[in-house]
Every structure is written in C-alpha cells, then in structure tokens.
C-alpha cells in the first residue's frame, strides 16, 4: 500500500511541476532567444547592457530582426584581427541570404563591402537552395549593377544550378539559367543551347 501512495505522490508532484513549470525563472539565454524571436529590443537592451552577446547577431539574422541585429552589432566589441572581422561579416552576409532577408542584406552590404569586392556565389547558393527567389534575384542584380561586387562567372552559375533542387524550385533554376546565358554573352562565350 505504501508503494502505491508513494507512486501516486510522485505522479502528482511530476504533474504539478509540469503544469507550473512556466512559473519558474527561465535561463537567460532562453529569454534572450525568445526576445530576439519576437523582436523585443527592450529586453535585449536590459539583459545585455553590461555584457553584449555575439550569438544574438546570428539569432537576429535567423529571425530577420534588423533592429536587434544593428543594436547588438554596435554593442559587440569587434575582433582584434581584421581577417576575423571579415570572416564574421562574411558568415553574417551568407546567413542573411540563407534565410532570405533582403532588408538585412541591404542594410549590411555597405559594412561588408569595406573589406573587398563581395563574392556572392555562396550567398546566392544558400538563398537558391532554400527557395528564396527574391533574394537570389536581388543578389544577381547586385553583381551587374554594383562595381564592388565580384562578377558571376558561367562556372559559378553552373555550380549554383547543380546545387538547387530542380523540381522544388524551377523558377530559381530558370532565373539562374537566364543569368548564365547573359554572363556567357557578356564574356564573349556566346552559346546557342542551355547546358545544365
């Protein structure tokens, strides 16, 4: 009989804990992550006032929270090495493309361009494989209109096309194919048929 009472007690205690678990304080990282997700910049400012956290930048990129991205970027101390600063900026740029956040790419591009001509091949590949047509189109147009962007080659475009799922994203494949034809025409390698 005492085993049954003990069992019932533990089941009741477990149920009670499960039911009221939201009343217990959450880990600060969970709170920050949730604040980024919903765009609560006041919570971010309060909790990171004395100690900015770099991982919030990647969370802000993931959720498309430009205001939080800009705030945390301004608060985090830049790396000592210019190379590391470039690597971090490159990863942020590619992540923005991967999640399809054009508004963030537009805001971040001037900061990224200060390093060297921007090579957008990886960014276009990430955006294309995730199905972000508008982002792919935006990045391709940048390569033709912005002198600080590295020019796309036919080989780059073929590589990107080979990474995109043709049944899932036929519109992106068509855009990339048309761009490849334009690039080959501009570079003097005029072609008569499409080569996948």
Beta strands, then each sheet from edge to edge (+ up, - down):
end
